[in-house]
Amino acid sequence: MSKLIISGASGIPLLIFNNDSYNTWREQQAPRVINWLDNTKYSGTGASLIPNAKGELEQVIFVSKTDDSYWLCGDLVNQLPAGQYELHAPDAQIHAAAFSWGLGAYKFDRYKQNTKQLPVLIVPTQAQADEANKFIRAVSLVRDLVNTPAADMMPQHLGDTMTEMANEFGAEIKQIVGDELLEQNYPTIHMVGRASDNQPRLIDLTWGDESAPKLTLVGKGVCFDSGGLDLKPGSGMRLMKKDMGGAAHVIGLAQLIMAHNLPVRLRVLVPAVENAVSANAFRPGDIITTRKGITVEIDNTDAEGRLVLCDALAEANNDKPELMIDFATLTGAMRIALGTELPGFFSNDEAVAAGFTASGLKVDDPVWRMPLHKPYLDLTGSDIADLANCAKTPFGGAITAALYLEEFVDKDISWSHFDVMAYNVRKLPGRPVGGEAFGIRAVFDYLQNRFQA
């Protein structure tokens, strides 16, 4: 993908306008150009490919309805013939144009050959090309991980991905695998993953100066979710390769952080399991004593994400990080509340929550804060354990799930929880159907403002 955004070359001019600047430009054009626009019935929106007197492509104009969309060129890259296009746009739009160009060109082609030659965008400086490519690479990584079928994206494969990333950026990584989880007191991760031939594990990556502010990311890595003994119907299981989307999000976010050399002590914890069915699968009615010592009654084996997360969150407390953020494809209730394209998040820190929201609007990666409504915690009560892993009612399901997780976070730690879809169910500019990163650019912008200001 990086070869699609370059600098230091020349090409066919690509001019980006808003309505006002387009009208000003049009008035200054030769009659030949104006006649072309009129005769092709160009409406003043979208792209027009303008030839020279020989019929060769001379320039491309693109008029955007909005000046602030980060998906400005998400469709344009697929509309132009192969070649090199030299971007002419206001400075404020260069990053968005390059970012959306690269992601508009994204194809998941691991299993299907893609031979189409795509156009290359030339931006004014190498720094601009490098910056766009960092974001394109991170989002593409999230998409690739989510799109990969479960047979090729099991816990060991997530471990391999994080090991490759650790090697690239000089990070440290360790994995606690199989029965070692019991020996080192990660009982719920082991419980959820023990029924699978693919051994459960906790993947633990650390990077950065030990004296820097501590930032811990936790990602739900359920590589396939059958629902366990509370088996999902076929329709509900069809896309469960994406249930490791939370892990994919923190991996992509970690790559952004390390690629930008953000001055933090980063830790990434990914509890990775397959929720399978076999003779030793955990059962409804079982009680587990979690790493934090809280006992949990299993009401439904299909509410497994919060189980693997709770041990990882409990471990994350030990470092007393300045910020703890988790991502998970946790509840259908959040999709009912906000739809598939707007990720909801919960936070116990007002300032951080406001920062995420502001950054999301700034970089066109909106996130929506949801309430940690404490009275609903009672709905996760159990007569024979400290908590149940499922509320007694489906109402407010995203809130009760978040409140369950909060019980495993120390009260003095700033914690935020993102409940994301991780998947596009419809095609939008720059966003094909399939795996998607939601909220990581918003979070990164906040982190960059906070730690590099």
Secondary structure as UniProt FT lines:
FT   HELIX           2..4
FT   STRAND          5..6
FT   STRAND          12..17
FT   HELIX           19..27
FT   HELIX           31..39
FT   TURN            40..41
FT   STRAND          46..51
FT   TURN            53..54
FT   STRAND          57..63
FT   TURN            70..75
FT   HELIX           76..79
FT   STRAND          84..88
FT   HELIX           91..104
FT   STRAND          120..122
FT   HELIX           126..147
FT   HELIX           150..152
FT   HELIX           155..169
FT   STRAND          172..177
FT   TURN            178..179
FT   HELIX           180..183
FT   TURN            184..185
FT   HELIX           187..193
FT   TURN            194..195
FT   STRAND          201..207
FT   TURN            210..211
FT   STRAND          214..219
FT   STRAND          221..225
FT   TURN            228..229
FT   HELIX           234..237
FT   TURN            238..239
FT   HELIX           240..244
FT   HELIX           245..259
FT   TURN            260..261
FT   STRAND          265..275
FT   TURN            279..280
FT   TURN            284..285
FT   STRAND          287..289
FT   TURN            291..292
FT   STRAND          295..297
FT   TURN            301..302
FT   HELIX           305..316
FT   HELIX           317..319
FT   STRAND          323..328
FT   HELIX           332..338
FT   STRAND          344..347
FT   HELIX           350..362
FT   TURN            363..364
FT   STRAND          368..369
FT   HELIX           374..380
FT   STRAND          387..388
FT   TURN            395..396
FT   HELIX           397..406
FT   TURN            407..408
FT   TURN            411..412
FT   STRAND          415..419
FT   STRAND          423..424
FT   TURN            429..430
FT   STRAND          434..435
FT   HELIX           440..452
//
